[in-house]
Amino acid sequence: MNLLNKYNKIKRLRCFLRGYVYNVLFFGNKAKNLSIGKGCEIFGNIELNKNVVISNNVKIYRNVIIDESAILGDNVEIRCNRDNKIHIKQNCSINRNTIIIGMVTIEKNCLIAPSCVIVGSNHEFSDSKKLINQQNLKVKGIVINENVWIGANTVILDGVTIGSGAVIGAGSVVTKNIEDNSIAVGNPCKVIKSRI
């Protein structure tokens, strides 16, 4: 066995053992085959299910549900505002450096490419006499339906629903709903054709 293969086996064993300890101590042994990389921060009311892979330096903060066989790449950050909830359903892959904030539901079998920003909330700014950071948050939420592919560096803003089977091109800024099976690109994101 060469040195690289030996190193990779040791690395996988460490992730498995780290996941096993988290599973037993924090998730009541519900999250079987949980794999957690180095430098992760997991806080608050989190529900992880079986076969979840959490890569290195991932941050997950309160009120998050991650269903079976989901994969979170390196440096992903998932954070709820106040009493909102983020739900990532079965078999989703969220690639490295992606940030998910606010109230967001990502349905089954979605692919999210690197460096996306998904923000399911917005700051109030109507009172010019108050600092913006002292005003309330408005939350409509984001729903990404089943079998959606979101290209790299895409921004999805609060109040958007992306239909099943849609493809969002890299670098897009999604400010309005996208219909099922649409291919949409641009800033602002617009449908350019249908997949059907």
N, C-alpha and C positions, 0 to 999 in steps of 0.2 A: 504494500500500500504506500503510495507516495505521500509526501508531507502535506500537500494541499488537501488531499482527500481526508487525511487524519484530522487536520485542522477544521475542515468543514463539518465532520462528524461531531467533534467536540463542541463546536459552535451551536449546532442543532440540538445537541443534548442539553446545553446550558439554557437555551430558549425554552425547551420542553420542561425542564426542571423549574425554571422561573414561573412558567405558566401553571405548573402543577401546584406550586406553593400558593400562588395567588388564588387559584381555583379553590383549594381546600380552605384557606384562611378567610377569603373575602366573598366568595361566590357560592358557598355551601355545596361544593363539589358538583355544581350544575354545568359548569363550562368545561366539559371533557375535551381533551386534546387542545387545550388553550396554549398558544405560543406567544410569549411576550419578550420583546427585544430589550436591549440595554437602555437605561436612561429614561424609561417611561414614567409618566406621572398620571395616576388614576385616582381621582378624588370624588367623594360624594356618592349619591345614589346611582350606581351604574349596574346595568344588567348585561352580562356577557353570556353567550350561549356556546354550544360545542363547536369545535373546529375553527374557532376564530384565531386569526393570525394578526398580531400587533407587532409591527416592526420597531426599530430603534427610535428613541426620543419622541415617541407619540405622547400627546397630552390629551386626556379625556377628563372633563369636568362635569359633574352632577347631571342627573336627569337624562341619561343617555342609555338607549337600548341598542345592542348590537346582536343581530340574529346569527344563526348558523352559517358557517363557512364564509364569513365576511373577512376581507383582508384590508388592513390599514398599512400603507407604506410609511417609510421613514418620515419623521417630522410632521406628521398629520396632527392638527389640533382640532378638537371637537369641544365646543363650549356653549352651554345654554345661558340665556339671560333670565334671571329670576326663576319663575315657575314654568318656563317653557320646557318642551321635550324635543329631543332629537332621536329619531328611530331609523336605524340603518337595517334594512331587512336582508333576507337570505341571499348568499352568493354575490354580494356586492364587492367591488374592488375599488378602493379609494387610494389613488397613487400619492406619491411623496409630495410633501410641502403644501398640501391642500388644507384650507381652513374652512370649518363649518361652524357657524355661529347662529344662535337664535332658535327659532322653531322650524325644524326641517324634518321631512319624511322622505326617505329614499327607498323606493320599493325594490322588489327582487330583481336580481340579475343586471344591475347597472354597473357601468364602467365609468370611472371619473379619472381623467388623465392628470398628470402632475400640475401642481401650482394653481389649482382652481380656488376661487373664493366664493363661498355660498353663504349669504347673509340673510337670515330669516327674521330680521328686525330692522328698525330704522330709528334714528334720533328725531325727536320733536325739535323744531327750531322756530316755532311761530311767535314766541314771546321774545321780542328783541331786547327787552330789559333784563332778561335772565341769560346767564351763560348757557350755551347749548348743552354742555356736559352736566348741567343741573336740571335740565328738562327731562320729561319722561321719554321712555321708548315706546314706539308704536310697533305692534307685532301683528302681521297678517299671516306670516309663515310661507314656506316654500314646500311644494310637493313635486318630487321627481318620480314619475310613474315607472312601471316595469320596463326592462330591456332598453334603457336609454344609455347612449354613449356621449359623454361630455368631453370635448377636446381640451388640450392643455391651455393653461392661462385664461380660462373662461371665468367671468364674474357673473353670478346669478343673484339678483336683488330681490328684496322682500316682496311678497304678494304674487309670485310667479308659480304657475303650474306648467310642468313640461309633460306632454302627452307620451303615452306608451310607444316604444319603438322609435322615438325621435333621436336624431343625431345633431349635436351642436358643435359647430366648427371651432377650431382652436382660436383663442384670442377674442371670442365673442363677449358682448355684454348683454345679458338677457334681462330685459326690463318688463316684458309682456309675456303672456301665456303663449306656449308653442303647442300646436295641434299634434295629435297622434301621427306617428310615421312620417314626420316632417324632417327635412334637412334644412337647418337654419344656421346662418353665419352673420358676423358683422357687429358693428357698434353704431347704433343699436342693432341687436340681433333680429334678422328678418328671415322668413321662410323663403328658400330659393327653389325647392321642389319637394315632391313627395316620394317616399320610398316605395309606394305601391304602384 
